[in-house]
Amino acid sequence: MERRAITTSTWLGEYLGGWPGVAQVFRLVRERTVGGATTVEVVYGITSLGRVVADAGRLLGLSREHWGIENGL
């Protein structure tokens, strides 16, 4: 079983003003239970996609697709 939760913010984009193209930052928490053992992984990301183009749900989907490609290699 796997559970994912994402938190996004545009505020840090202003803070990172010297970094062109930053529109959002996010924190993704992945919680997996396999064979009775639970692991929690927290990852952070930066994207040039704004909230209008990529809300939290879309960013969650894009992150999942990315790791699907990585794991397929």
N, C-alpha and C positions, 0 to 999 in steps of 0.2 A: 504494500500500500504506500502511496506517496501523496504528500500534501505540499502545495506551494503557496506562498504568500508573498506579494510584492508591494513595496511602498515606493512611490515616486515623488520627485520634487523638482520644481523648476527654479527654486530659490538659489540653489548652489550654482546654477548656470550664471547667475549674476555675480556671485562670489568669484567664480573662475573666469571672470571677464577677459583675462589675458589669454584664454584658451579658446580660439575661434571655433564656432560651430557647436558649442555645448548648449543643448536645449534642455535636457533632463538628466538627472542622476536617479539611480534606483538601488534598492536593497532587496535582494531576493532570498527568502528563507525556504530551503528544501528539507522536508522531514520525511524520512523513509523508514518503513518497518518491514523487515525481512526476517522470517524465522523467529519472530519474537524479539529481535534486537532492533532498537530504534537509533538512527543517526540523524543528526541535524547539521546542515551545511548552510553557511551564510555567505553570499557573494554580493559584490557591489559592481555597478556598471555605469557607464556614461554613454549617452546617445545624442546624436544630432537631430533626432526626431522630436518634434514638439508634441504637446498634448493633443492638439487638434488632429494630427496625423497618427499618433500612437498613444492611446490612453493606457492605463495600467493593464487592462486585459490583453491588448495587442502586444505590449512589451513582454508580457508573460509568455504569450504564444511564440513570439520571435525568439525569445531566449530558449524555449524548449526546442524549436526547430534547429537553432544553432548547435545545441548539444547533440541532437540527433545526427546531424551531419558529422560533427567531430567524432562521435562514437562509431559511426559507420566507416570511418577511415581506418 
